[in-house]
Amino acid sequence: MDFLLEPPVGVGPLRIGMPRHDADAALESLRDLSVISESDRPGQHVFRPSGLMVGIHSTQGVLQAVEFGRPAATTDRVVFRGLDVFALPARQMVARMREHTRIEADPEDPASFIAPDLLLSFWRPFEADDDPEEEQGHYFTTVLLARPGYYDTPAEAEERLRRNS
């Protein structure tokens, strides 16, 4: 199954800003009932047979972000504008993302990147760009799609509120 990232709207049945109970039901709809993982946590995350983790983050009763963890098999893909975010090496993914938007190394974790205008973030536990055998560093491990303002500092949040008032 392909999961098409549509920032900042959502992905598949998971829509940013939807009520928490609807997000829980949408997450549940992504489970493969023939192979339910013991690691599933309803209302938090599910694991598909491919190993793809789909997680949701809700606060104040609404869906704030959707997170995907890299699958072990290619039967599930997470795609942004034709790019399979877990199949491309991290360095190549960043270069391809720069064709569409601004993307920056996370100042607190240079192995990870944030595309703030699209509200996407890409994470891996460490850099190992040149070693494809080191999958956890060569490829991104997670991608997160979030609501506007999700990454704001308190000052940025205040400025966003002032602009939207």
Beta strands, then each sheet from edge to edge (+ up, - down):
strand 1: 2-6
strand 2: 10-11
strand 3: 14-15
strand 4: 45-47
strand 5: 53-59
strand 6: 62-69
strand 7: 77-80
strand 8: 83-84
strand 9: 104-106
strand 10: 109-115
strand 11: 120-123
strand 12: 142-146
sheet 1: 3+ 2- 1+ 7+ 8-
sheet 2: 4+ 5- 6+ 12- 11+ 10- 9+
end
